Amino acid sequence: MEILAFGVQADEKPLIQQAFRGHHEVRCLDVFLNEDTAPIAAGYEVISTSVNAELGGGVLEVLAAGGTRMIAQRSTGFNNIDLEAAERLGMTVARVSYYSPYSVAEFAWTLAMAVNRRIVRASTRTRDFDFRLDGLMGRDLRGRTAGVLGTGKIGEAFTRIAHGFGMRLLGWDIAENPVCRGLGMEYVPKEQLLAESDLVTLHVPLMPETQRLIDADALKAMKDDAILVNSSRGGLIDTTALVDELRAGRFAGVGLDVYEAEAGLFFLDKSLEAIEDDTLARLVTFPNVLVTSHQAYYTVDAVGQIVDATVRNVLDYRAGRRSENVLVPRS
């Protein structure tokens, strides 16, 4: 059987091909799955998709009509998939429920340190042989407060690093993590965390309850000189409200690896095109903002684990087995 993999990055392709070798043939495409590319999957029983695939009801119907019966998504998040439509169409949908939490936590810290110490501005200057220090002053983080929204595996990894920095730790989640507690984390209401934290980082999944968790009111509750980092999902932040606060001169730094309207932009080369998204265009002009292209997970360790789990999901489907990665069928 040949599997069709959408949205495969150049660095990812050899890992996918190697992982499937000896099991199934795999055809890798760099295009992302959406309503325009869905007909390509005709004749493929199993397809694999990336996190930015568009898997709404209409796309799923096209896939089902073409013979697709199984979707193996190469990510943990699945807010892009209409699970009810998939179940109605008799499809099997699986995700990757676990990969290295350190990849994302370490990258979140990379963003935090980069905006705190003005690394991008400094690098740009030195390339022009401008070695002045004006405007490059950062802050020690030791003794300051880190607020972690979401203390699962990634939030825990972030907390361990914050503990190493010697920071006061505040957490917010529906369930407390005993490891974070053991590191000295105090669980507090979200409003208190935002008001007292010098560094706020987001590690919660995107779902209806967390959509725009950081809205205009939440942003106003934060310290004027706080650092905000989001390496989870773009929809957790009201970006328009964030731009308004940045225009008012607030926040020492903002590091974003995700953006709520990133579909159709991230993972693609748009350098020769006019960007029609005015909010994103404005966002990247602020000197205290660093935007990266959803790369927090992108280490050889994490991608290797994602690919290996995807292969197991396909093998389980073919063998009629069910694992914790299966989202549909639900029982």
Protein Blocks (a to p, Z undefined) as FASTA:
>chain_A
ZZddehiafklmmmmmmmmgoiaccdddfbdcdfklmmmmgoiabacddfkbccbfklmm
mmmmnopabdcddbfblklbcfklmmmnopacdddfbdcfklmmmmmmmmmmmmmnommm
mmmmmmnopabfghpaccdfehpacddehjafklmmmmmmmmmnopacddddfbdcfklm
mnopacddfklmmmmpmbdcdfbdcdfklgokbafklmmmpcfkbccddfkbfklpcfkl
mmmmmmnopajbdcdfbdfklgokgopafklbccfblklmmmmmpmkbccdehillmcfk
lmmmmmmmmmmmmmmmmnopacfklmbdfZZ
